[in-house]
Amino acid sequence: MAQRYLEEYIAAQSRTRTESRVVGARWVPPMTGRFKINIDAALFAEISSVGFGVVVRNHEGQVIAEASKKQDCLFTPCQVEALAIRFAVEFAEDLGLRDVDLEGDNLEVMTALASGIVPHTAIGLLIEDALVEARSCFVSCQFMHVGRKGNEVAHGLAKYAKFVDDVFVWMEETPSCVRDQVEFDLTHFLS
C-alpha cells in the first residue's frame, strides 16, 4: 500500500495543476485525509427526468454517505453530468468535507473542471457554476476522470434515483442496489 501512495505522489508531482487525471478501470481510494466523491447521472427520457448518484468514501474505502436524487428536467448528457457535479459539491459541503477528490466518468465535463478551461456554451455555464461552488466550499479539491468501471457505485445510485421522489441519503450504510459493487471495489483495491 505504501508503494501505491509513493507512486501516486510521484505522479502528482509530475502533473501540472490544470491537467486532468484519468484513473484506470477500477475504483481507487483517495490519499489519507481526503475523501473521494464519485458522481454519475442518468437520463430517464420516458418520465422527463434525470437522476444523480453520489458516493463518498474515505481512504480505507469505507462508505461515509451516498445519495440518489431525481430532478424533473431533460438536458443533454453533458449538462446532466455538470448538474450532478453541482449536486455532489453541495452534498459534500453539507457533510462538512474540506479535502475532496471528485471523480466522474464524463470526460468532457471532468476535463473542463480539472483544467478550469470552460467552454463558452450552455454546458460551460453549468461547469463554471460547479467550479465556482467547489472553489468556495473546499480547502482542497481535485477533479478526476475515471472509466465507467471505476464509477459503478455512483452509476447504480444514479439509476436508482428513478424510484426516488426527490433526494434519498444513506449515512454510513449502503443500499442493496449497489452493495455488491461497493464490496467488489473494497475487495479489489485491497488485493
Short mmCIF file of the C-alpha atoms (twelve columns), coordinates in Angstrom:
data_MODEL
# 
_entry.id   MODEL 
# 
loop_
_atom_site.group_PDB 
_atom_site.id 
_atom_site.type_symbol 
_atom_site.label_atom_id 
_atom_site.label_alt_id 
_atom_site.label_comp_id 
_atom_site.label_asym_id 
_atom_site.label_seq_id 
_atom_site.Cartn_x 
_atom_site.Cartn_y 
_atom_site.Cartn_z 
_atom_site.pdbx_PDB_model_num 
ATOM 1   C CA . MET A 1   0.000   0.000  0.000   1 
ATOM 2   C CA . ALA A 2   2.877   2.393  0.770   1 
ATOM 3   C CA . GLN A 3   4.232   1.727  -2.728  1 
ATOM 4   C CA . ARG A 4   0.894   2.796  -4.262  1 
ATOM 5   C CA . TYR A 5   0.919   6.048  -2.264  1 
ATOM 6   C CA . LEU A 6   4.503   6.741  -3.336  1 
ATOM 7   C CA . GLU A 7   3.595   6.149  -6.986  1 
ATOM 8   C CA . GLU A 8   0.579   8.474  -6.676  1 
ATOM 9   C CA . TYR A 9   2.747   11.132 -5.038  1 
ATOM 10  C CA . ILE A 10  5.386   10.949 -7.780  1 
ATOM 11  C CA . ALA A 11  2.706   11.073 -10.468 1 
ATOM 12  C CA . ALA A 12  1.067   14.071 -8.800  1 
ATOM 13  C CA . GLN A 13  4.361   15.957 -8.675  1 
ATOM 14  C CA . SER A 14  4.885   15.482 -12.411 1 
ATOM 15  C CA . ARG A 15  1.411   16.732 -13.399 1 
ATOM 16  C CA . THR A 16  0.566   20.344 -13.857 1 
ATOM 17  C CA . ARG A 17  -2.154  21.750 -11.626 1 
ATOM 18  C CA . THR A 18  -4.601  22.070 -14.505 1 
ATOM 19  C CA . GLU A 19  -4.119  18.640 -16.013 1 
ATOM 20  C CA . SER A 20  -6.996  16.187 -15.947 1 
ATOM 21  C CA . ARG A 21  -6.165  12.914 -14.262 1 
ATOM 22  C CA . VAL A 22  -7.576  9.803  -15.882 1 
ATOM 23  C CA . VAL A 23  -7.919  6.903  -13.495 1 
ATOM 24  C CA . GLY A 24  -7.961  3.251  -14.505 1 
ATOM 25  C CA . ALA A 25  -10.719 0.738  -14.788 1 
ATOM 26  C CA . ARG A 26  -11.389 0.186  -11.092 1 
ATOM 27  C CA . TRP A 27  -12.099 2.312  -8.053  1 
ATOM 28  C CA . VAL A 28  -9.028  3.541  -6.163  1 
ATOM 29  C CA . PRO A 29  -9.239  5.196  -2.729  1 
ATOM 30  C CA . PRO A 30  -8.063  8.750  -2.082  1 
ATOM 31  C CA . MET A 31  -4.923  9.610  -0.169  1 
ATOM 32  C CA . THR A 32  -5.131  9.546  3.636   1 
ATOM 33  C CA . GLY A 33  -7.041  12.543 4.968   1 
ATOM 34  C CA . ARG A 34  -9.034  13.042 1.761   1 
ATOM 35  C CA . PHE A 35  -12.462 11.875 0.649   1 
ATOM 36  C CA . LYS A 36  -13.295 10.571 -2.796  1 
ATOM 37  C CA . ILE A 37  -16.668 11.546 -4.184  1 
ATOM 38  C CA . ASN A 38  -17.834 9.568  -7.197  1 
ATOM 39  C CA . ILE A 39  -20.602 11.141 -9.245  1 
ATOM 40  C CA . ASP A 40  -22.784 9.980  -12.109 1 
ATOM 41  C CA . ALA A 41  -26.016 10.925 -13.831 1 
ATOM 42  C CA . ALA A 42  -28.735 9.007  -15.653 1 
ATOM 43  C CA . LEU A 43  -31.371 10.195 -18.117 1 
ATOM 44  C CA . PHE A 44  -34.967 8.987  -17.780 1 
ATOM 45  C CA . ALA A 45  -36.499 10.321 -21.007 1 
ATOM 46  C CA . GLU A 46  -39.725 8.344  -20.546 1 
ATOM 47  C CA . ILE A 47  -40.534 10.316 -17.382 1 
ATOM 48  C CA . SER A 48  -38.795 13.577 -18.380 1 
ATOM 49  C CA . SER A 49  -36.351 13.478 -15.506 1 
ATOM 50  C CA . VAL A 50  -32.747 12.792 -14.615 1 
ATOM 51  C CA . GLY A 51  -31.041 11.026 -11.743 1 
ATOM 52  C CA . PHE A 52  -27.857 11.835 -9.862  1 
ATOM 53  C CA . GLY A 53  -25.820 9.339  -7.869  1 
ATOM 54  C CA . VAL A 54  -23.126 10.279 -5.353  1 
ATOM 55  C CA . VAL A 55  -20.974 8.104  -3.106  1 
ATOM 56  C CA . VAL A 56  -18.441 9.450  -0.590  1 
ATOM 57  C CA . ARG A 57  -15.679 7.133  0.628   1 
ATOM 58  C CA . ASN A 58  -12.620 7.608  2.804   1 
ATOM 59  C CA . HIS A 59  -9.026  6.458  2.222   1 
ATOM 60  C CA . GLU A 60  -9.876  2.984  3.538   1 
ATOM 61  C CA . GLY A 61  -12.716 2.576  1.056   1 
ATOM 62  C CA . GLN A 62  -15.389 2.879  3.733   1 
ATOM 63  C CA . VAL A 63  -18.634 4.452  2.604   1 
ATOM 64  C CA . ILE A 64  -19.326 7.672  4.502   1 
ATOM 65  C CA . ALA A 65  -22.502 8.683  2.685   1 
ATOM 66  C CA . GLU A 66  -24.455 8.055  -0.510  1 
ATOM 67  C CA . ALA A 67  -27.246 9.908  -2.240  1 
ATOM 68  C CA . SER A 68  -29.689 9.476  -5.102  1 
ATOM 69  C CA . LYS A 69  -31.550 12.480 -6.437  1 
ATOM 70  C CA . LYS A 70  -34.237 12.751 -9.099  1 
ATOM 71  C CA . GLN A 71  -34.844 16.042 -10.860 1 
ATOM 72  C CA . ASP A 72  -37.613 16.745 -13.341 1 
ATOM 73  C CA . CYS A 73  -35.949 18.096 -16.459 1 
ATOM 74  C CA . LEU A 74  -34.264 16.949 -19.608 1 
ATOM 75  C CA . PHE A 75  -30.848 18.143 -20.673 1 
ATOM 76  C CA . THR A 76  -28.022 16.785 -22.777 1 
ATOM 77  C CA . PRO A 77  -25.844 14.105 -21.151 1 
ATOM 78  C CA . CYS A 78  -23.037 16.633 -20.537 1 
ATOM 79  C CA . GLN A 79  -25.418 19.137 -18.976 1 
ATOM 80  C CA . VAL A 80  -26.818 16.455 -16.685 1 
ATOM 81  C CA . GLU A 81  -23.294 15.407 -15.644 1 
ATOM 82  C CA . ALA A 82  -22.454 19.031 -14.802 1 
ATOM 83  C CA . LEU A 83  -25.641 19.315 -12.730 1 
ATOM 84  C CA . ALA A 84  -24.669 16.090 -10.945 1 
ATOM 85  C CA . ILE A 85  -21.295 17.619 -10.051 1 
ATOM 86  C CA . ARG A 86  -23.025 20.652 -8.565  1 
ATOM 87  C CA . PHE A 87  -25.283 18.360 -6.507  1 
ATOM 88  C CA . ALA A 88  -22.232 16.391 -5.309  1 
ATOM 89  C CA . VAL A 89  -20.427 19.576 -4.270  1 
ATOM 90  C CA . GLU A 90  -23.456 20.731 -2.263  1 
ATOM 91  C CA . PHE A 91  -23.804 17.257 -0.702  1 
ATOM 92  C CA . ALA A 92  -20.122 17.210 0.311   1 
ATOM 93  C CA . GLU A 93  -20.405 20.711 1.739   1 
ATOM 94  C CA . ASP A 94  -23.410 19.615 3.821   1 
ATOM 95  C CA . LEU A 95  -21.283 16.746 5.152   1 
ATOM 96  C CA . GLY A 96  -18.581 19.224 6.188   1 
ATOM 97  C CA . LEU A 97  -15.894 17.762 3.933   1 
ATOM 98  C CA . ARG A 98  -12.913 20.017 3.191   1 
ATOM 99  C CA . ASP A 99  -10.368 17.960 1.186   1 
ATOM 100 C CA . VAL A 100 -12.005 16.078 -1.655  1 
ATOM 101 C CA . ASP A 101 -11.383 14.314 -4.938  1 
ATOM 102 C CA . LEU A 102 -14.413 14.500 -7.241  1 
ATOM 103 C CA . GLU A 103 -14.448 11.733 -9.805  1 
ATOM 104 C CA . GLY A 104 -16.834 11.223 -12.703 1 
ATOM 105 C CA . ASP A 105 -16.928 9.268  -15.948 1 
ATOM 106 C CA . ASN A 106 -17.842 12.078 -18.363 1 
ATOM 107 C CA . LEU A 107 -14.534 13.015 -19.970 1 
ATOM 108 C CA . GLU A 108 -15.659 16.392 -21.355 1 
ATOM 109 C CA . VAL A 109 -17.054 17.664 -18.059 1 
ATOM 110 C CA . MET A 110 -14.274 16.317 -15.838 1 
ATOM 111 C CA . THR A 111 -11.537 17.654 -18.133 1 
ATOM 112 C CA . ALA A 112 -13.119 21.122 -18.163 1 
ATOM 113 C CA . LEU A 113 -13.403 21.090 -14.363 1 
ATOM 114 C CA . ALA A 114 -9.842  19.840 -13.864 1 
ATOM 115 C CA . SER A 115 -8.332  22.341 -16.285 1 
ATOM 116 C CA . GLY A 116 -10.529 25.281 -15.348 1 
ATOM 117 C CA . ILE A 117 -10.913 25.941 -19.084 1 
ATOM 118 C CA . VAL A 118 -14.644 26.278 -19.504 1 
ATOM 119 C CA . PRO A 119 -16.297 26.317 -22.946 1 
ATOM 120 C CA . HIS A 120 -18.403 29.362 -23.833 1 
ATOM 121 C CA . THR A 121 -21.586 27.332 -24.230 1 
ATOM 122 C CA . ALA A 122 -24.636 26.364 -22.189 1 
ATOM 123 C CA . ILE A 123 -22.681 23.440 -20.750 1 
ATOM 124 C CA . GLY A 124 -19.885 25.864 -19.919 1 
ATOM 125 C CA . LEU A 125 -22.200 27.898 -17.694 1 
ATOM 126 C CA . LEU A 126 -23.136 24.772 -15.731 1 
ATOM 127 C CA . ILE A 127 -19.484 23.716 -15.437 1 
ATOM 128 C CA . GLU A 128 -18.458 27.212 -14.318 1 
ATOM 129 C CA . ASP A 129 -21.217 27.178 -11.698 1 
ATOM 130 C CA . ALA A 130 -19.995 23.841 -10.296 1 
ATOM 131 C CA . LEU A 131 -16.383 25.045 -10.358 1 
ATOM 132 C CA . VAL A 132 -17.134 28.288 -8.508  1 
ATOM 133 C CA . GLU A 133 -19.168 26.400 -5.905  1 
ATOM 134 C CA . ALA A 134 -16.385 23.836 -5.388  1 
ATOM 135 C CA . ARG A 135 -13.706 26.511 -5.018  1 
ATOM 136 C CA . SER A 136 -15.772 28.290 -2.370  1 
ATOM 137 C CA . CYS A 137 -16.627 25.125 -0.400  1 
ATOM 138 C CA . PHE A 138 -13.397 23.174 -0.116  1 
ATOM 139 C CA . VAL A 139 -9.890  23.760 1.185   1 
ATOM 140 C CA . SER A 140 -8.571  21.341 -1.426  1 
ATOM 141 C CA . CYS A 141 -10.432 19.922 -4.408  1 
ATOM 142 C CA . GLN A 142 -9.301  17.788 -7.347  1 
ATOM 143 C CA . PHE A 143 -11.418 16.794 -10.335 1 
ATOM 144 C CA . MET A 144 -10.584 13.487 -11.998 1 
ATOM 145 C CA . HIS A 145 -11.973 11.427 -14.830 1 
ATOM 146 C CA . VAL A 146 -12.492 7.719  -14.227 1 
ATOM 147 C CA . GLY A 147 -13.693 4.996  -16.578 1 
ATOM 148 C CA . ARG A 148 -17.201 3.608  -16.084 1 
ATOM 149 C CA . LYS A 149 -15.857 0.508  -14.296 1 
ATOM 150 C CA . GLY A 150 -14.359 2.756  -11.620 1 
ATOM 151 C CA . ASN A 151 -17.658 4.592  -11.198 1 
ATOM 152 C CA . GLU A 152 -20.171 1.743  -10.938 1 
ATOM 153 C CA . VAL A 153 -21.467 2.616  -7.458  1 
ATOM 154 C CA . ALA A 154 -22.354 6.187  -8.453  1 
ATOM 155 C CA . HIS A 155 -23.862 4.846  -11.682 1 
ATOM 156 C CA . GLY A 156 -26.076 2.439  -9.724  1 
ATOM 157 C CA . LEU A 157 -27.198 5.237  -7.397  1 
ATOM 158 C CA . ALA A 158 -27.997 7.479  -10.389 1 
ATOM 159 C CA . LYS A 159 -30.179 4.737  -11.899 1 
ATOM 160 C CA . TYR A 160 -31.844 4.147  -8.511  1 
ATOM 161 C CA . ALA A 161 -32.886 7.825  -8.459  1 
ATOM 162 C CA . LYS A 162 -35.681 6.939  -10.888 1 
ATOM 163 C CA . PHE A 163 -37.548 5.493  -7.894  1 
ATOM 164 C CA . VAL A 164 -36.868 8.420  -5.534  1 
ATOM 165 C CA . ASP A 165 -39.318 11.293 -5.038  1 
ATOM 166 C CA . ASP A 166 -36.617 13.934 -4.562  1 
ATOM 167 C CA . VAL A 167 -33.431 13.044 -2.659  1 
ATOM 168 C CA . PHE A 168 -32.606 9.938  -0.669  1 
ATOM 169 C CA . VAL A 169 -29.477 9.872  1.513   1 
ATOM 170 C CA . TRP A 170 -27.753 6.940  3.214   1 
ATOM 171 C CA . MET A 171 -25.263 7.665  6.000   1 
ATOM 172 C CA . GLU A 172 -22.606 5.036  6.758   1 
ATOM 173 C CA . GLU A 173 -24.686 2.335  5.122   1 
ATOM 174 C CA . THR A 174 -25.101 1.066  1.607   1 
ATOM 175 C CA . PRO A 175 -28.351 0.421  -0.241  1 
ATOM 176 C CA . SER A 176 -28.859 -3.062 -1.624  1 
ATOM 177 C CA . CYS A 177 -28.810 -1.790 -5.230  1 
ATOM 178 C CA . VAL A 178 -25.047 -1.094 -5.003  1 
ATOM 179 C CA . ARG A 179 -23.911 -3.225 -2.041  1 
ATOM 180 C CA . ASP A 180 -22.225 -5.872 -4.210  1 
ATOM 181 C CA . GLN A 181 -20.319 -3.232 -6.181  1 
ATOM 182 C CA . VAL A 182 -19.115 -1.498 -3.002  1 
ATOM 183 C CA . GLU A 183 -17.830 -4.861 -1.737  1 
ATOM 184 C CA . PHE A 184 -16.204 -5.562 -5.116  1 
ATOM 185 C CA . ASP A 185 -14.426 -2.190 -5.074  1 
ATOM 186 C CA . LEU A 186 -13.252 -2.712 -1.497  1 
ATOM 187 C CA . THR A 187 -12.001 -6.235 -2.162  1 
ATOM 188 C CA . HIS A 188 -10.159 -5.289 -5.344  1 
ATOM 189 C CA . PHE A 189 -8.380  -2.221 -4.007  1 
ATOM 190 C CA . LEU A 190 -7.130  -4.279 -1.047  1 
ATOM 191 C CA . SER A 191 -5.767  -7.040 -3.299  1 
# 
